[in-house]
Amino acid sequence: MWQRGAVTDSAPLDVDLALLGGGGAASLLLAALDRHDVRDLRIAVVDPVRRRGQDRTWAFWGHPGTDLDPLLSASWQQVEVATTARRRVLDLTPLRYAMLRSGPVYDQAAAAERRLDATRIVAPAETVTDDGTRVLVRTGDGRSIRAGWVLDSRPRPPARAGRTTWLQHFRGWWLEADRPVFDPARAVLMDFRTPQPPRGVSFGYVLPVSDRYALVEYTEFSPDLLTDAGYDAALAGYRDLLGLDPAGLRVREVENGVIPMTDAPFPARPSPRVVRLGTAGGATRPSTGFTFSAMYRQADQVARALAVGRPPVPQAAYPRRHRWMDAVALRALDRGGVGGPDFFDRLFDRNPAERVLRFLDGVTTPAEEVAIMNSTRLLPMIAATAGDAAHRVRDRLRPTRPAPVVPPAVVGDPLGSEPGGGGAPRPT
């Protein structure tokens, strides 16, 4: 007989809902289930790691007044976008840019998990078998779970290779200064004054928590990762570009990360009763790597559906037309038709900041998207559109190519980090 929390080798654990993975997407989903008062569901969480503490930082924009507000480390009404030609300060009203560290999210999810009386299985999910009525999950320690629905947020490769595949890869230093050197009222969203790679885009950004403490990060959109020394050199160069004196700074933490940027498809529903969330479910915006807002929407939509007895299937993370525009933009950037700094500078120069940010979140109207497209350089985009169409035809005529594996983040020795060391590597 099934008992809540009882898992044996001979009898599978029967649940209504199994969550595979315990990172950001699963944590947001647990909080959403609790927020929408989803009760009387038997829930299992299957993940080999109990997530806690600060292992990543999310930055996103949206309207104030959500359940995330108490968890934020900082938020800003103004942000700066800089190029070698100018520095532009943007007022985001009625939106705000916000920073959320993982620790409070994991704590909120753990509290929700207890209130939901979920069963925690600290093991990897090895196999997932969907027969159309139930899903059988077998774990790495030999146990099994039989679920009505599986919500899978584990990192998964796309179904096939994309026409363009880049990576958003980055390293950030949490810097503590001896004296006030940061402006806590303003974040630096994109600073393109960094040296640009031969093929790709680079920029720095600054997320200040106070006038003495901030996350300073170097990011590249490009096909290949840097070396450990390469990231530190790029960060040191950006620190110097900001006019920060390394003698008065200490690195308290180091964050590293890699996010796929590709027009390859990520099937959100690989089988009738398995639903993928997060990057594996298409939540990462191909042209920018932004993920958090779509991940939050997915969690809220799933919880709302379950609260009224509907299947836990969220809407597509981004409209089909946005995925097409992302494919064209990626191709134009990859083939050198447009330069990254110029591309983003024109977007912010010729549109209200709110429109650009809502476009990047996938929530603009077709009329607004026409205005966005008119902001870009016309001829390179026409060429990229034609090339993308031809490539799509070739994809239909040749065998499916396997998707490249997203490499792990480059993590080095934090004691060797500039300036002064003293941090710990934090993969994001």
GINORMO-V623875 format. One record per backbone hydrogen bond with DSSP energy under -1.0 kcal/mol. NH is the residue of the N-H (numbers start at 1). CO is the residue of the C=O. Records with the same first field share a line. If there is no record, write none. Layout:
NH: CO + CO
This chain:
6: 3
8: 11
13: 144
15: 146
16: 42
17: 42
18: 149
19: 44
20: 151
21: 46
27: 23
28: 24
29: 25
30: 26
31: 27
32: 28
33: 29
34: 30
35: 31
36: 32
37: 34
38: 33
44: 17
45: 119
46: 19
47: 121
55: 53
58: 100
60: 98
62: 96
69: 66
71: 68
72: 69
73: 99
74: 99
76: 97
79: 90
80: 187
81: 88
82: 190
83: 86
88: 81
90: 79
92: 77
95: 92
96: 62
97: 76
98: 60
99: 74
100: 58
102: 56
106: 102
107: 103
108: 104
109: 105
110: 106
111: 107
112: 108
113: 109
114: 110
115: 111
116: 112
118: 113
119: 43
121: 45
123: 121
126: 138
127: 138
129: 136
131: 134
135: 147
136: 129
137: 145
138: 127
139: 143
140: 124
142: 139
145: 137
146: 13
147: 135
148: 15
149: 16
150: 273
151: 18
152: 275
153: 20
159: 265
161: 401
166: 261
167: 222
168: 259
169: 220
170: 257
171: 218
172: 255
173: 216
174: 253
175: 214
176: 250
177: 212
178: 248
181: 211
182: 211
186: 183
187: 78
188: 206
189: 80
190: 80
191: 204
192: 82
201: 221
203: 219
204: 191
205: 217
206: 188
207: 215
209: 213
210: 213
214: 175
215: 207
216: 173
217: 205
218: 171
219: 203
220: 169
221: 201
222: 167
231: 227
232: 228
233: 229
234: 230
235: 231
236: 232
237: 233
238: 234
239: 235
240: 236
241: 237
242: 238
243: 240
244: 239
248: 245
249: 246
250: 176
252: 174
254: 424
255: 172
256: 426
257: 170
259: 168
261: 166
263: 164
274: 271
275: 150
276: 268
277: 152
281: 278
282: 279
283: 278
285: 290
288: 285
289: 285
295: 291
296: 292
297: 293
298: 294
299: 295
300: 296
301: 297
302: 298
303: 299
304: 300
305: 301
306: 302
307: 303
309: 306
310: 305
313: 311
323: 319
324: 320
325: 321
326: 322
327: 323
328: 324
329: 325
330: 326
331: 327
332: 328
333: 329
334: 330
335: 331
337: 332
338: 332
343: 339
344: 340
345: 341
346: 342
347: 343
348: 344
349: 345
350: 346
356: 352
357: 353
358: 354
359: 355
360: 356
361: 357
362: 359
363: 358
369: 365
370: 366
371: 367
372: 368
373: 369
374: 370
375: 372
376: 373
381: 377
382: 378
383: 379
384: 380
385: 381
386: 382
387: 383
388: 384
389: 385
390: 386
391: 387
392: 388
393: 389
394: 390
395: 391
396: 392
398: 394
416: 413
417: 414
421: 417
426: 254
428: 256
